Amino acid sequence: MDVKGSYEVSGGATGRKLSPRIIYFLLGFSVLMSFVILGTVIHLNLGSRGDIKVARTFLMLLETPRPPGLNMAAAVNHDAQAHTRDGLRGYDAAPLVPTHSSATPNIPSVTENSMKARASLDNFQVELAELAKNLSHGQPFNQWRRFNNKLYYFSSNRHNWNESLKFCDSMKSLLVVINNKAEQEFLQRNIKCGHWIGLHDTQAEGVWHWVDDTDYATNFKNWAPGQPNNMGMRGQDCALIVGTGGWYEWHCNYWHYPICEKPED
């Protein structure tokens, strides 16, 4: 049979003819696959060092000059004979157990996870401490608290501004008058929402008065940005302090918590 012409494979009554190019291609492909399998085994056994050496070996196979006129299968066979022994000889002495260098890549990930867990725990502790602080500042309601020779009562019942005046009067006190920054900060630490204070302009729009006749012009102020807006809306003539500490001009008929104040006995 003439190999240069075709190759016939018998199969029953009929046969299939394969061209020489297909035969050479299959042969070359088989050799290449053998190298791929060999490289994979070496990589699994030797770790990252094996990757580098296998890569160098394949580069050597690709870069080595070959005699002219070789087809693909012959070229692969030539390269294998020329470089396999030299390129892979170093693996004979390589240990089959993981070395320190191949095990160390796992250490940073463990350390990093430990640091993340520690940070999460620290954040949780901070949030827990902040929560305990907020709870201690926000309770208990309905009892007097002492600050700078005065007593302050944070009611848990909401009233409009006029009813809040009456409520504090029933407690032999007044709606709170804020005289300085220290008092402002004390109140701010103890509230989380809107509370009535003893400031109003019910007599004339924009002319503010404290319920104990403290001079408004010279006294401490902590209006929120844009406040008081003096919009002249019906009933928006009373002052409210919110959890962030800012004062707001508000509708007197809205219901909020009063803060009462009296001298310490």
Buried (B, 14 or more C-beta within 10 A) or exposed (E): EEEEEBBEEEEEEEEEEEEEEEBBBEBBEEBBEEBEEBBEEBBEBBBEBBEEBBEEBBEBBEEEEEEEEEBBBBBBBBBBEBBBEEBBEBBEEBEEEEEEEBEEEEEEEEEEEEEEEEEEEEEEEEEEEEEEEEEEEBEEEEEBEEBEEBBBBBBEEBBBBBBBBEBBEEBEBBBBBBBEEEBBEBBBBBBEEBBBBBBBBBEEBEEBBBBEEBEEEEBEBBBBEEBBEEEEEEEBBBBBBBEEBBBBBBBBEBBBBBBBBBEEE
